[in-house]
Amino acid sequence: MNIAVGIAAPDVTLADREGNEVRLASLWQEKPRVLLFVRHFG
Amino acid sequence: MCREHVVDVREEYERFLEAGGDVAVVTMGTSEQTAAFRERNQLPFICLADPKRVAYEAFGVPRGTVAQVAGPAVWGGGLKAVLRAGIGKPVGDVLQLHGSFIIDRDGIVRFFHLPKNSVDRPTNEELIAQLVLL
């Protein structure tokens, strides 16, 4: 899928830093959210 | 570059909050690596682990070519990033590029930036300017 302005953001489930599942959609329920994907940890 | 990006955002995090938004980071590491990354960079916002790159794929965050990741176009910014943030050992896919998105309360993508190379990214000003509109 190509991302574009105006489309619904993908909602996938990831783990937080303690291993708990987090749905991405929960991140933007209350506030608009800047989501940054990092390239690596280097 | 991305360490610099998250550090830049961290340094002005209050402005993101004042603009009515918040920030989250997705890494390619495990939960443990993500916890270490968050700690090392003193990030106050939520950091999520995506070692299988499910979200990277879903959002279309690209892998780059070697030239995009390590070519002449990135040397200046890359050197700056190294000087600012220190050198670390890469974890994950070294050809993976980064990406920045803003999603509104209805779950709609309102802004995105996918890079031309490993040092191409939006400024805090650009991101905050988008947040205040939402």
Backbone of each chain as nested JSON, in Angstrom:
{
  "chains": [
    {"id": "A", "residues": [
      {"number": 1, "name": "MET", "atoms": {"N": [0.829, -1.192, 0.0], "CA": [0.0, 0.0, 0.0], "C": [0.866, 1.244, 0.0]}},
      {"number": 2, "name": "ASN", "atoms": {"N": [0.491, 2.201, -0.818], "CA": [1.203, 3.476, -0.79], "C": [0.557, 4.403, 0.218]}},
      {"number": 3, "name": "ILE", "atoms": {"N": [1.382, 4.977, 1.051], "CA": [0.86, 5.912, 2.046], "C": [0.545, 7.226, 1.344]}},
      {"number": 4, "name": "ALA", "atoms": {"N": [-0.501, 7.894, 1.788], "CA": [-0.868, 9.175, 1.195], "C": [-1.611, 10.001, 2.23]}},
      {"number": 5, "name": "VAL", "atoms": {"N": [-1.546, 11.31, 2.07], "CA": [-2.319, 12.188, 2.943], "C": [-3.8, 11.945, 2.669]}},
      {"number": 6, "name": "GLY", "atoms": {"N": [-4.58, 11.808, 3.752], "CA": [-6.017, 11.622, 3.615], "C": [-6.488, 10.194, 3.759]}},
      {"number": 7, "name": "ILE", "atoms": {"N": [-5.563, 9.241, 3.76], "CA": [-5.982, 7.848, 3.926], "C": [-5.905, 7.454, 5.406]}},
      {"number": 8, "name": "ALA", "atoms": {"N": [-6.598, 6.377, 5.737], "CA": [-6.542, 5.854, 7.101], "C": [-5.156, 5.257, 7.358]}},
      {"number": 9, "name": "ALA", "atoms": {"N": [-4.594, 5.605, 8.5], "CA": [-3.278, 5.074, 8.852], "C": [-3.374, 3.584, 9.15]}},
      {"number": 10, "name": "PRO", "atoms": {"N": [-2.378, 2.823, 8.743], "CA": [-2.381, 1.397, 9.082], "C": [-2.435, 1.21, 10.598]}},
      {"number": 11, "name": "ASP", "atoms": {"N": [-3.183, 0.213, 11.022], "CA": [-3.27, -0.08, 12.449], "C": [-2.705, -1.467, 12.688]}},
      {"number": 12, "name": "VAL", "atoms": {"N": [-1.472, -1.51, 13.112], "CA": [-0.86, -2.796, 13.439], "C": [-0.521, -2.802, 14.925]}},
      {"number": 13, "name": "THR", "atoms": {"N": [-0.286, -3.971, 15.453], "CA": [0.034, -4.109, 16.866], "C": [1.52, -4.38, 17.027]}},
      {"number": 14, "name": "LEU", "atoms": {"N": [2.162, -3.547, 17.837], "CA": [3.584, -3.719, 18.135], "C": [3.74, -3.956, 19.637]}},
      {"number": 15, "name": "ALA", "atoms": {"N": [4.982, -4.141, 20.048], "CA": [5.263, -4.29, 21.482], "C": [5.897, -3.009, 21.995]}},
      {"number": 16, "name": "ASP", "atoms": {"N": [5.569, -2.651, 23.231], "CA": [6.269, -1.518, 23.829], "C": [7.591, -2.013, 24.41]}},
      {"number": 17, "name": "ARG", "atoms": {"N": [8.277, -1.142, 25.114], "CA": [9.629, -1.503, 25.563], "C": [9.626, -2.53, 26.675]}},
      {"number": 18, "name": "GLU", "atoms": {"N": [8.433, -2.777, 27.24], "CA": [8.337, -3.827, 28.257], "C": [7.71, -5.1, 27.694]}},
      {"number": 19, "name": "GLY", "atoms": {"N": [7.452, -5.097, 26.401], "CA": [6.911, -6.3, 25.775], "C": [5.397, -6.36, 25.735]}},
      {"number": 20, "name": "ASN", "atoms": {"N": [4.716, -5.315, 26.22], "CA": [3.254, -5.28, 26.172], "C": [2.781, -4.883, 24.779]}},
      {"number": 21, "name": "GLU", "atoms": {"N": [1.69, -5.513, 24.34], "CA": [1.167, -5.183, 23.02], "C": [0.522, -3.804, 23.012]}},
      {"number": 22, "name": "VAL", "atoms": {"N": [0.789, -3.058, 21.956], "CA": [0.204, -1.726, 21.784], "C": [-0.325, -1.618, 20.363]}},
      {"number": 23, "name": "ARG", "atoms": {"N": [-1.61, -1.3, 20.256], "CA": [-2.147, -1.008, 18.914], "C": [-1.777, 0.4, 18.528]}},
      {"number": 24, "name": "LEU", "atoms": {"N": [-1.275, 0.569, 17.321], "CA": [-0.911, 1.918, 16.883], "C": [-2.104, 2.866, 16.976]}},
      {"number": 25, "name": "ALA", "atoms": {"N": [-3.288, 2.379, 16.662], "CA": [-4.464, 3.264, 16.664], "C": [-4.709, 3.883, 18.033]}},
      {"number": 26, "name": "SER", "atoms": {"N": [-4.248, 3.219, 19.085], "CA": [-4.44, 3.79, 20.424], "C": [-3.589, 5.039, 20.619]}},
      {"number": 27, "name": "LEU", "atoms": {"N": [-2.556, 5.184, 19.793], "CA": [-1.648, 6.33, 19.961], "C": [-2.29, 7.643, 19.559]}},
      {"number": 28, "name": "TRP", "atoms": {"N": [-3.21, 7.596, 18.626], "CA": [-3.784, 8.852, 18.126], "C": [-5.256, 8.991, 18.497]}},
      {"number": 29, "name": "GLN", "atoms": {"N": [-5.696, 8.279, 19.53], "CA": [-7.089, 8.407, 19.959], "C": [-7.367, 9.768, 20.586]}},
      {"number": 30, "name": "GLU", "atoms": {"N": [-6.404, 10.274, 21.348], "CA": [-6.664, 11.503, 22.111], "C": [-6.01, 12.742, 21.525]}},
      {"number": 31, "name": "LYS", "atoms": {"N": [-4.896, 12.565, 20.863], "CA": [-4.158, 13.701, 20.302], "C": [-3.602, 13.291, 18.955]}},
      {"number": 32, "name": "PRO", "atoms": {"N": [-3.432, 14.25, 18.055], "CA": [-2.677, 13.904, 16.851], "C": [-1.264, 13.476, 17.247]}},
      {"number": 33, "name": "ARG", "atoms": {"N": [-0.731, 12.557, 16.493], "CA": [0.535, 11.943, 16.908], "C": [1.57, 12.004, 15.794]}},
      {"number": 34, "name": "VAL", "atoms": {"N": [2.736, 12.485, 16.136], "CA": [3.887, 12.386, 15.24], "C": [4.488, 11.005, 15.45]}},
      {"number": 35, "name": "LEU", "atoms": {"N": [4.565, 10.23, 14.375], "CA": [5.099, 8.875, 14.454], "C": [6.411, 8.831, 13.67]}},
      {"number": 36, "name": "LEU", "atoms": {"N": [7.486, 8.575, 14.391], "CA": [8.817, 8.584, 13.788], "C": [9.352, 7.161, 13.7]}},
      {"number": 37, "name": "PHE", "atoms": {"N": [9.663, 6.725, 12.497], "CA": [10.309, 5.427, 12.3], "C": [11.806, 5.684, 12.205]}},
      {"number": 38, "name": "VAL", "atoms": {"N": [12.574, 5.045, 13.076], "CA": [14.014, 5.282, 13.036], "C": [14.687, 4.247, 12.139]}},
      {"number": 39, "name": "ARG", "atoms": {"N": [15.832, 4.655, 11.614], "CA": [16.508, 3.865, 10.591], "C": [17.228, 2.662, 11.206]}},
      {"number": 40, "name": "HIS", "atoms": {"N": [17.899, 2.906, 12.275], "CA": [18.536, 1.837, 13.061], "C": [18.929, 2.472, 14.372]}},
      {"number": 41, "name": "PHE", "atoms": {"N": [19.635, 1.761, 15.181], "CA": [20.011, 2.329, 16.476], "C": [21.398, 2.93, 16.477]}},
      {"number": 42, "name": "GLY", "atoms": {"N": [22.067, 2.933, 15.337], "CA": [23.458, 3.37, 15.306], "C": [23.571, 4.839, 15.388]}}
    ]},
    {"id": "B", "residues": [
      {"number": 1, "name": "MET", "atoms": {"N": [21.467, 9.004, 11.211], "CA": [20.718, 10.253, 11.257], "C": [19.581, 10.18, 12.246]}},
      {"number": 2, "name": "CYS", "atoms": {"N": [19.009, 8.999, 12.411], "CA": [17.759, 8.974, 13.151], "C": [17.957, 9.244, 14.626]}},
      {"number": 3, "name": "ARG", "atoms": {"N": [19.123, 8.874, 15.102], "CA": [19.377, 9.225, 16.485], "C": [19.333, 10.746, 16.635]}},
      {"number": 4, "name": "GLU", "atoms": {"N": [19.928, 11.423, 15.659], "CA": [19.87, 12.879, 15.722], "C": [18.438, 13.386, 15.632]}},
      {"number": 5, "name": "HIS", "atoms": {"N": [17.647, 12.757, 14.774], "CA": [16.274, 13.227, 14.619], "C": [15.494, 13.1, 15.926]}},
      {"number": 6, "name": "VAL", "atoms": {"N": [15.556, 11.94, 16.552], "CA": [14.79, 11.777, 17.79], "C": [15.333, 12.689, 18.89]}},
      {"number": 7, "name": "VAL", "atoms": {"N": [16.634, 12.941, 18.862], "CA": [17.219, 13.853, 19.854], "C": [16.752, 15.278, 19.586]}},
      {"number": 8, "name": "ASP", "atoms": {"N": [16.704, 15.659, 18.312], "CA": [16.186, 16.989, 17.962], "C": [14.74, 17.149, 18.423]}},
      {"number": 9, "name": "VAL", "atoms": {"N": [13.943, 16.117, 18.196], "CA": [12.539, 16.189, 18.611], "C": [12.457, 16.23, 20.133]}},
      {"number": 10, "name": "ARG", "atoms": {"N": [13.269, 15.442, 20.794], "CA": [13.285, 15.442, 22.266], "C": [13.578, 16.849, 22.801]}},
      {"number": 11, "name": "GLU", "atoms": {"N": [14.531, 17.509, 22.178], "CA": [14.95, 18.817, 22.697], "C": [13.84, 19.857, 22.61]}},
      {"number": 12, "name": "GLU", "atoms": {"N": [12.879, 19.636, 21.708], "CA": [11.768, 20.594, 21.58], "C": [10.425, 19.907, 21.842]}},
      {"number": 13, "name": "TYR", "atoms": {"N": [10.461, 18.837, 22.628], "CA": [9.244, 18.043, 22.867], "C": [8.118, 18.901, 23.439]}},
      {"number": 14, "name": "GLU", "atoms": {"N": [8.468, 19.835, 24.334], "CA": [7.445, 20.706, 24.926], "C": [6.649, 21.442, 23.85]}},
      {"number": 15, "name": "ARG", "atoms": {"N": [7.338, 21.832, 22.789], "CA": [6.647, 22.557, 21.718], "C": [5.653, 21.648, 20.983]}},
      {"number": 16, "name": "PHE", "atoms": {"N": [5.995, 20.364, 20.853], "CA": [5.059, 19.422, 20.243], "C": [3.815, 19.282, 21.126]}},
      {"number": 17, "name": "LEU", "atoms": {"N": [4.029, 19.233, 22.441], "CA": [2.896, 19.112, 23.367], "C": [2.058, 20.387, 23.349]}},
      {"number": 18, "name": "GLU", "atoms": {"N": [2.726, 21.529, 23.328], "CA": [2.008, 22.807, 23.299], "C": [1.189, 22.946, 22.019]}},
      {"number": 19, "name": "ALA", "atoms": {"N": [1.651, 22.325, 20.959], "CA": [0.918, 22.365, 19.687], "C": [-0.284, 21.422, 19.702]}},
      {"number": 20, "name": "GLY", "atoms": {"N": [-0.468, 20.711, 20.808], "CA": [-1.638, 19.853, 20.949], "C": [-1.415, 18.421, 20.511]}},
      {"number": 21, "name": "GLY", "atoms": {"N": [-0.176, 18.082, 20.198], "CA": [0.111, 16.734, 19.731], "C": [0.978, 15.956, 20.703]}},
      {"number": 22, "name": "ASP", "atoms": {"N": [1.424, 14.821, 20.236], "CA": [2.378, 14.024, 20.994], "C": [3.259, 13.283, 19.981]}},
      {"number": 23, "name": "VAL", "atoms": {"N": [4.222, 12.533, 20.489], "CA": [5.23, 11.9, 19.64], "C": [5.348, 10.434, 20.038]}},
      {"number": 24, "name": "ALA", "atoms": {"N": [5.59, 9.574, 19.064], "CA": [5.934, 8.18, 19.338], "C": [7.013, 7.756, 18.343]}},
      {"number": 25, "name": "VAL", "atoms": {"N": [7.815, 6.803, 18.763], "CA": [8.925, 6.322, 17.945], "C": [8.762, 4.814, 17.727]}},
      {"number": 26, "name": "VAL", "atoms": {"N": [9.045, 4.379, 16.502], "CA": [9.071, 2.954, 16.19], "C": [10.508, 2.584, 15.822]}},
      {"number": 27, "name": "THR", "atoms": {"N": [11.015, 1.533, 16.43], "CA": [12.36, 1.069, 16.107], "C": [12.294, -0.347, 15.533]}},
      {"number": 28, "name": "MET", "atoms": {"N": [13.395, -0.765, 14.943], "CA": [13.482, -2.126, 14.409], "C": [14.014, -3.114, 15.426]}},
      {"number": 29, "name": "GLY", "atoms": {"N": [14.256, -2.648, 16.623], "CA": [14.834, -3.518, 17.638], "C": [13.785, -4.326, 18.384]}},
      {"number": 30, "name": "THR", "atoms": {"N": [14.259, -5.189, 19.241], "CA": [13.378, -5.903, 20.165], "C": [12.933, -4.936, 21.264]}},
      {"number": 31, "name": "SER", "atoms": {"N": [12.033, -5.391, 22.114], "CA": [11.604, -4.551, 23.241], "C": [12.793, -4.138, 24.097]}},
      {"number": 32, "name": "GLU", "atoms": {"N": [13.704, -5.071, 24.331], "CA": [14.874, -4.765, 25.166], "C": [15.762, -3.722, 24.482]}},
      {"number": 33, "name": "GLN", "atoms": {"N": [15.984, -3.891, 23.184], "CA": [16.809, -2.922, 22.453], "C": [16.124, -1.56, 22.392]}},
      {"number": 34, "name": "THR", "atoms": {"N": [14.795, -1.605, 22.274], "CA": [14.036, -0.357, 22.23], "C": [14.117, 0.362, 23.572]}},
      {"number": 35, "name": "ALA", "atoms": {"N": [14.038, -0.398, 24.64], "CA": [14.177, 0.193, 25.978], "C": [15.552, 0.836, 26.139]}},
      {"number": 36, "name": "ALA", "atoms": {"N": [16.588, 0.161, 25.65], "CA": [17.949, 0.69, 25.754], "C": [18.104, 1.949, 24.896]}},
      {"number": 37, "name": "PHE", "atoms": {"N": [17.497, 1.917, 23.719], "CA": [17.535, 3.072, 22.808], "C": [16.863, 4.286, 23.454]}},
      {"number": 38, "name": "ARG", "atoms": {"N": [15.71, 4.04, 24.069], "CA": [14.957, 5.123, 24.708], "C": [15.755, 5.704, 25.875]}},
      {"number": 39, "name": "GLU", "atoms": {"N": [16.354, 4.796, 26.633], "CA": [17.154, 5.225, 27.783], "C": [18.375, 6.027, 27.336]}},
      {"number": 40, "name": "ARG", "atoms": {"N": [19.087, 5.476, 26.353], "CA": [20.335, 6.093, 25.897], "C": [20.093, 7.494, 25.344]}},
      {"number": 41, "name": "ASN", "atoms": {"N": [18.969, 7.654, 24.645], "CA": [18.673, 8.95, 24.039], "C": [17.776, 9.82, 24.924]}},
      {"number": 42, "name": "GLN", "atoms": {"N": [17.468, 9.306, 26.115], "CA": [16.657, 10.053, 27.097], "C": [15.361, 10.548, 26.483]}},
      {"number": 43, "name": "LEU", "atoms": {"N": [14.654, 9.633, 25.823], "CA": [13.43, 10.015, 25.117], "C": [12.254, 9.957, 26.079]}},
      {"number": 44, "name": "PRO", "atoms": {"N": [11.469, 11.041, 26.164], "CA": [10.332, 11.056, 27.079], "C": [9.065, 10.447, 26.485]}},
      {"number": 45, "name": "PHE", "atoms": {"N": [9.073, 10.138, 25.188], "CA": [7.852, 9.668, 24.552], "C": [7.87, 8.152, 24.355]}},
      {"number": 46, "name": "ILE", "atoms": {"N": [6.698, 7.621, 23.989], "CA": [6.552, 6.17, 23.85], "C": [7.428, 5.666, 22.694]}},
      {"number": 47, "name": "CYS", "atoms": {"N": [8.074, 4.533, 22.924], "CA": [8.915, 3.905, 21.898], "C": [8.461, 2.464, 21.73]}},
      {"number": 48, "name": "LEU", "atoms": {"N": [8.201, 2.081, 20.485], "CA": [7.662, 0.76, 20.185], "C": [8.663, -0.079, 19.399]}},
      {"number": 49, "name": "ALA", "atoms": {"N": [8.583, -1.367, 19.62], "CA": [9.519, -2.317, 19.012], "C": [8.871, -3.004, 17.81]}},
      {"number": 50, "name": "ASP", "atoms": {"N": [9.548, -2.962, 16.691], "CA": [9.024, -3.58, 15.463], "C": [10.11, -4.403, 14.782]}},
      {"number": 51, "name": "PRO", "atoms": {"N": [10.608, -5.446, 15.477], "CA": [11.733, -6.208, 14.917], "C": [11.392, -6.939, 13.616]}},
      {"number": 52, "name": "LYS", "atoms": {"N": [10.107, -7.212, 13.394], "CA": [9.716, -7.868, 12.133], "C": [9.361, -6.848, 11.053]}},
      {"number": 53, "name": "ARG", "atoms": {"N": [9.483, -5.568, 11.378], "CA": [9.246, -4.478, 10.421], "C": [7.829, -4.503, 9.854]}},
      {"number": 54, "name": "VAL", "atoms": {"N": [6.873, -4.909, 10.681], "CA": [5.475, -4.95, 10.239], "C": [4.952, -3.541, 9.975]}},
      {"number": 55, "name": "ALA", "atoms": {"N": [5.214, -2.633, 10.921], "CA": [4.731, -1.26, 10.756], "C": [5.53, -0.535, 9.67]}},
      {"number": 56, "name": "TYR", "atoms": {"N": [6.83, -0.811, 9.586], "CA": [7.642, -0.206, 8.513], "C": [7.035, -0.543, 7.152]}},
      {"number": 57, "name": "GLU", "atoms": {"N": [6.668, -1.826, 6.994], "CA": [6.072, -2.263, 5.729], "C": [4.709, -1.606, 5.528]}},
      {"number": 58, "name": "ALA", "atoms": {"N": [3.898, -1.589, 6.597], "CA": [2.528, -1.074, 6.473], "C": [2.522, 0.406, 6.105]}},
      {"number": 59, "name": "PHE", "atoms": {"N": [3.495, 1.15, 6.625], "CA": [3.563, 2.582, 6.334], "C": [4.424, 2.875, 5.108]}},
      {"number": 60, "name": "GLY", "atoms": {"N": [4.977, 1.844, 4.508], "CA": [5.767, 2.053, 3.304], "C": [7.081, 2.775, 3.567]}},
      {"number": 61, "name": "VAL", "atoms": {"N": [7.631, 2.586, 4.766], "CA": [8.935, 3.195, 5.051], "C": [9.985, 2.387, 4.296]}},
      {"number": 62, "name": "PRO", "atoms": {"N": [10.698, 3.033, 3.385], "CA": [11.492, 2.285, 2.409], "C": [12.852, 1.815, 2.918]}},
      {"number": 63, "name": "ARG", "atoms": {"N": [13.33, 0.822, 2.218], "CA": [14.743, 0.492, 2.323], "C": [15.455, 1.308, 1.251]}},
      {"number": 64, "name": "GLY", "atoms": {"N": [16.657, 1.744, 1.544], "CA": [17.409, 2.536, 0.587], "C": [18.449, 1.705, -0.131]}},
      {"number": 65, "name": "THR", "atoms": {"N": [19.07, 2.34, -1.118], "CA": [20.25, 1.747, -1.733], "C": [21.464, 2.116, -0.895]}},
      {"number": 66, "name": "VAL", "atoms": {"N": [22.574, 1.47, -1.135], "CA": [23.786, 1.809, -0.404], "C": [24.131, 3.285, -0.61]}},
      {"number": 67, "name": "ALA", "atoms": {"N": [23.94, 3.798, -1.846], "CA": [24.254, 5.204, -2.11], "C": [23.365, 6.136, -1.298]}},
      {"number": 68, "name": "GLN", "atoms": {"N": [22.095, 5.76, -1.122], "CA": [21.193, 6.615, -0.352], "C": [21.559, 6.603, 1.13]}},
      {"number": 69, "name": "VAL", "atoms": {"N": [22.046, 5.475, 1.593], "CA": [22.345, 5.336, 3.017], "C": [23.741, 5.85, 3.34]}},
      {"number": 70, "name": "ALA", "atoms": {"N": [24.694, 5.652, 2.408], "CA": [26.091, 5.953, 2.736], "C": [26.824, 6.748, 1.664]}},
      {"number": 71, "name": "GLY", "atoms": {"N": [26.124, 7.26, 0.662], "CA": [26.767, 7.954, -0.442], "C": [27.158, 9.387, -0.119]}},
      {"number": 72, "name": "PRO", "atoms": {"N": [27.762, 10.066, -1.098], "CA": [28.256, 11.436, -0.881], "C": [27.192, 12.402, -0.38]}},
      {"number": 73, "name": "ALA", "atoms": {"N": [25.941, 12.211, -0.803], "CA": [24.891, 13.15, -0.407], "C": [24.678, 13.155, 1.102]}},
      {"number": 74, "name": "VAL", "atoms": {"N": [25.027, 12.075, 1.763], "CA": [24.76, 11.997, 3.198], "C": [25.989, 12.301, 4.046]}},
      {"number": 75, "name": "TRP", "atoms": {"N": [27.148, 12.478, 3.412], "CA": [28.367, 12.588, 4.203], "C": [28.34, 13.79, 5.141]}},
      {"number": 76, "name": "GLY", "atoms": {"N": [27.917, 14.938, 4.611], "CA": [27.906, 16.136, 5.451], "C": [26.987, 15.973, 6.648]}},
      {"number": 77, "name": "GLY", "atoms": {"N": [25.715, 15.616, 6.359], "CA": [24.747, 15.448, 7.436], "C": [25.094, 14.29, 8.335]}},
      {"number": 78, "name": "GLY", "atoms": {"N": [25.61, 13.226, 7.708], "CA": [25.965, 12.048, 8.497], "C": [27.097, 12.351, 9.455]}},
      {"number": 79, "name": "LEU", "atoms": {"N": [28.059, 13.097, 8.973], "CA": [29.18, 13.464, 9.832], "C": [28.692, 14.339, 10.98]}},
      {"number": 80, "name": "LYS", "atoms": {"N": [27.801, 15.261, 10.633], "CA": [27.234, 16.127, 11.664], "C": [26.491, 15.292, 12.712]}},
      {"number": 81, "name": "ALA", "atoms": {"N": [25.737, 14.311, 12.21], "CA": [24.975, 13.469, 13.127], "C": [25.907, 12.687, 14.049]}},
      {"number": 82, "name": "VAL", "atoms": {"N": [26.995, 12.189, 13.474], "CA": [27.943, 11.412, 14.264], "C": [28.587, 12.294, 15.328]}},
      {"number": 83, "name": "LEU", "atoms": {"N": [28.961, 13.513, 14.922], "CA": [29.61, 14.415, 15.869], "C": [28.653, 14.792, 16.996]}},
      {"number": 84, "name": "ARG", "atoms": {"N": [27.368, 14.934, 16.653], "CA": [26.398, 15.334, 17.669], "C": [26.014, 14.179, 18.576]}},
      {"number": 85, "name": "ALA", "atoms": {"N": [25.863, 13.015, 17.987], "CA": [25.231, 11.926, 18.736], "C": [26.193, 10.806, 19.106]}},
      {"number": 86, "name": "GLY", "atoms": {"N": [27.394, 10.804, 18.567], "CA": [28.322, 9.728, 18.862], "C": [28.071, 8.545, 17.94]}},
      {"number": 87, "name": "ILE", "atoms": {"N": [29.037, 7.689, 17.838], "CA": [28.938, 6.558, 16.93], "C": [28.42, 5.338, 17.681]}},
      {"number": 88, "name": "GLY", "atoms": {"N": [27.428, 4.695, 17.108], "CA": [26.903, 3.475, 17.708], "C": [26.936, 2.355, 16.702]}},
      {"number": 89, "name": "LYS", "atoms": {"N": [26.778, 1.15, 17.169], "CA": [26.737, 0.002, 16.266], "C": [25.314, -0.153, 15.74]}},
      {"number": 90, "name": "PRO", "atoms": {"N": [25.133, -0.18, 14.428], "CA": [23.777, -0.301, 13.915], "C": [23.118, -1.62, 14.316]}},
      {"number": 91, "name": "VAL", "atoms": {"N": [21.822, -1.529, 14.638], "CA": [21.027, -2.72, 14.9], "C": [19.958, -2.778, 13.83]}},
      {"number": 92, "name": "GLY", "atoms": {"N": [19.694, -3.945, 13.304], "CA": [18.651, -4.083, 12.295], "C": [19.216, -3.993, 10.897]}},
      {"number": 93, "name": "ASP", "atoms": {"N": [18.357, -3.572, 9.991], "CA": [18.669, -3.561, 8.573], "C": [19.367, -2.24, 8.25]}},
      {"number": 94, "name": "VAL", "atoms": {"N": [20.647, -2.285, 7.907], "CA": [21.374, -1.028, 7.724], "C": [20.928, -0.261, 6.482]}},
      {"number": 95, "name": "LEU", "atoms": {"N": [20.216, -0.919, 5.585], "CA": [19.703, -0.212, 4.412], "C": [18.327, 0.412, 4.652]}},
      {"number": 96, "name": "GLN", "atoms": {"N": [17.769, 0.132, 5.812], "CA": [16.459, 0.699, 6.108], "C": [16.55, 2.212, 6.219]}},
      {"number": 97, "name": "LEU", "atoms": {"N": [15.644, 2.915, 5.567], "CA": [15.545, 4.351, 5.761], "C": [14.503, 4.633, 6.845]}},
      {"number": 98, "name": "HIS", "atoms": {"N": [14.303, 5.93, 7.127], "CA": [13.406, 6.329, 8.201], "C": [12.133, 6.917, 7.59]}},
      {"number": 99, "name": "GLY", "atoms": {"N": [11.234, 7.355, 8.426], "CA": [10.025, 7.998, 7.937], "C": [9.345, 8.75, 9.065]}},
      {"number": 100, "name": "SER", "atoms": {"N": [8.61, 9.804, 8.689], "CA": [7.906, 10.635, 9.67], "C": [6.463, 10.795, 9.214]}},
      {"number": 101, "name": "PHE", "atoms": {"N": [5.547, 10.625, 10.144], "CA": [4.118, 10.688, 9.831], "C": [3.4, 11.494, 10.899]}},
      {"number": 102, "name": "ILE", "atoms": {"N": [2.308, 12.14, 10.518], "CA": [1.402, 12.726, 11.507], "C": [0.015, 12.173, 11.234]}},
      {"number": 103, "name": "ILE", "atoms": {"N": [-0.588, 11.602, 12.28], "CA": [-1.906, 10.987, 12.161], "C": [-2.858, 11.731, 13.093]}},
      {"number": 104, "name": "ASP", "atoms": {"N": [-4.029, 12.088, 12.584], "CA": [-4.968, 12.855, 13.403], "C": [-5.839, 11.93, 14.251]}},
      {"number": 105, "name": "ARG", "atoms": {"N": [-6.734, 12.538, 15.053], "CA": [-7.546, 11.761, 15.997], "C": [-8.532, 10.829, 15.307]}},
      {"number": 106, "name": "ASP", "atoms": {"N": [-8.793, 11.078, 14.04], "CA": [-9.656, 10.163, 13.295], "C": [-8.869, 9.051, 12.613]}},
      {"number": 107, "name": "GLY", "atoms": {"N": [-7.555, 9.01, 12.886], "CA": [-6.748, 7.946, 12.301], "C": [-6.34, 8.205, 10.858]}},
      {"number": 108, "name": "ILE", "atoms": {"N": [-6.46, 9.462, 10.445], "CA": [-6.147, 9.812, 9.06], "C": [-4.726, 10.37, 8.98]}},
      {"number": 109, "name": "VAL", "atoms": {"N": [-3.978, 9.927, 7.993], "CA": [-2.635, 10.455, 7.757], "C": [-2.773, 11.89, 7.258]}},
      {"number": 110, "name": "ARG", "atoms": {"N": [-2.183, 12.829, 7.99], "CA": [-2.297, 14.234, 7.601], "C": [-0.988, 14.8, 7.046]}},
      {"number": 111, "name": "PHE", "atoms": {"N": [0.09, 14.091, 7.285], "CA": [1.409, 14.539, 6.799], "C": [2.304, 13.314, 6.791]}},
      {"number": 112, "name": "PHE", "atoms": {"N": [3.136, 13.227, 5.779], "CA": [4.19, 12.21, 5.872], "C": [5.414, 12.689, 5.124]}},
      {"number": 113, "name": "HIS", "atoms": {"N": [6.519, 12.18, 5.527], "CA": [7.788, 12.486, 4.88], "C": [8.596, 11.208, 4.793]}},
      {"number": 114, "name": "LEU", "atoms": {"N": [8.881, 10.81, 3.562], "CA": [9.764, 9.669, 3.334], "C": [11.022, 10.199, 2.675]}},
      {"number": 115, "name": "PRO", "atoms": {"N": [12.167, 9.737, 3.099], "CA": [13.426, 10.4, 2.761], "C": [13.976, 10.044, 1.386]}},
      {"number": 116, "name": "LYS", "atoms": {"N": [14.729, 10.99, 0.851], "CA": [15.472, 10.731, -0.38], "C": [16.795, 10.019, -0.06]}},
      {"number": 117, "name": "ASN", "atoms": {"N": [17.288, 10.239, 1.155], "CA": [18.51, 9.564, 1.592], "C": [18.486, 9.539, 3.12]}},
      {"number": 118, "name": "SER", "atoms": {"N": [19.546, 8.997, 3.703], "CA": [19.481, 8.717, 5.132], "C": [19.557, 9.954, 6.018]}},
      {"number": 119, "name": "VAL", "atoms": {"N": [19.832, 11.13, 5.435], "CA": [19.862, 12.332, 6.275], "C": [18.732, 13.315, 5.945]}},
      {"number": 120, "name": "ASP", "atoms": {"N": [17.859, 12.93, 5.018], "CA": [16.753, 13.783, 4.602], "C": [15.588, 13.577, 5.56]}},
      {"number": 121, "name": "ARG", "atoms": {"N": [15.173, 14.64, 6.237], "CA": [14.072, 14.506, 7.185], "C": [13.403, 15.861, 7.406]}},
      {"number": 122, "name": "PRO", "atoms": {"N": [12.164, 15.865, 7.907], "CA": [11.502, 17.137, 8.172], "C": [12.08, 17.799, 9.415]}},
      {"number": 123, "name": "THR", "atoms": {"N": [11.987, 19.109, 9.467], "CA": [12.428, 19.837, 10.654], "C": [11.319, 19.824, 11.708]}},
      {"number": 124, "name": "ASN", "atoms": {"N": [11.684, 20.153, 12.93], "CA": [10.681, 20.312, 13.985], "C": [9.647, 21.356, 13.59]}},
      {"number": 125, "name": "GLU", "atoms": {"N": [10.107, 22.42, 12.943], "CA": [9.183, 23.489, 12.534], "C": [8.097, 22.95, 11.61]}},
      {"number": 126, "name": "GLU", "atoms": {"N": [8.518, 22.116, 10.648], "CA": [7.54, 21.547, 9.712], "C": [6.522, 20.676, 10.44]}},
      {"number": 127, "name": "LEU", "atoms": {"N": [7.016, 19.851, 11.354], "CA": [6.122, 18.935, 12.068], "C": [5.163, 19.707, 12.977]}},
      {"number": 128, "name": "ILE", "atoms": {"N": [5.694, 20.688, 13.692], "CA": [4.86, 21.461, 14.619], "C": [3.831, 22.284, 13.85]}},
      {"number": 129, "name": "ALA", "atoms": {"N": [4.242, 22.827, 12.701], "CA": [3.319, 23.606, 11.873], "C": [2.134, 22.748, 11.432]}},
      {"number": 130, "name": "GLN", "atoms": {"N": [2.39, 21.474, 11.182], "CA": [1.288, 20.57, 10.812], "C": [0.405, 20.268, 12.016]}},
      {"number": 131, "name": "LEU", "atoms": {"N": [1.027, 20.045, 13.176], "CA": [0.259, 19.682, 14.376], "C": [-0.739, 20.77, 14.762]}},
      {"number": 132, "name": "VAL", "atoms": {"N": [-0.318, 22.03, 14.673], "CA": [-1.205, 23.101, 15.134], "C": [-2.443, 23.224, 14.255]}},
      {"number": 133, "name": "LEU", "atoms": {"N": [-2.39, 22.649, 13.064], "CA": [-3.558, 22.7, 12.183], "C": [-4.612, 21.668, 12.569]}},
      {"number": 134, "name": "LEU", "atoms": {"N": [-4.245, 20.698, 13.387], "CA": [-5.141, 19.553, 13.637], "C": [-5.953, 19.709, 14.919]}}
    ]}
  ]
}
